[in-house]
Amino acid sequence: MPEIGRFLGMVIYMYFNDYNPPRIHVKYEDYRATLDITSLSLASGKLPSRVLGLVIEWAEIHQQELLANWNSIRMSGEFHKIKPLV
């Protein structure tokens, strides 16, 4: 499970063998959630509303990079870290 980003206590990662739709997984303290990259919506789990807003903001800024990582991880296992939200 490659870690593709980390900021403000949040860890963002993807699974090598995840299924569609493209998604990221988020860990924050005791919370876990999955975010759909295409729609930028919460697919499963729960995050505090402030944290969810920050993750969505970050994902929106890096949406194309996230989709490229999704495809690359699934095809070749290669991925790139994505800059944190600043």
Secondary structure, DSSP 8 states (H G I E B T S, - for coil): --EEEEETTEEEE--TT--SS-EEEEEETTEEEEEETTTTEEEEEE--HHHHHHHHHHHHHTHHHHHHHHHHHHHTS---------
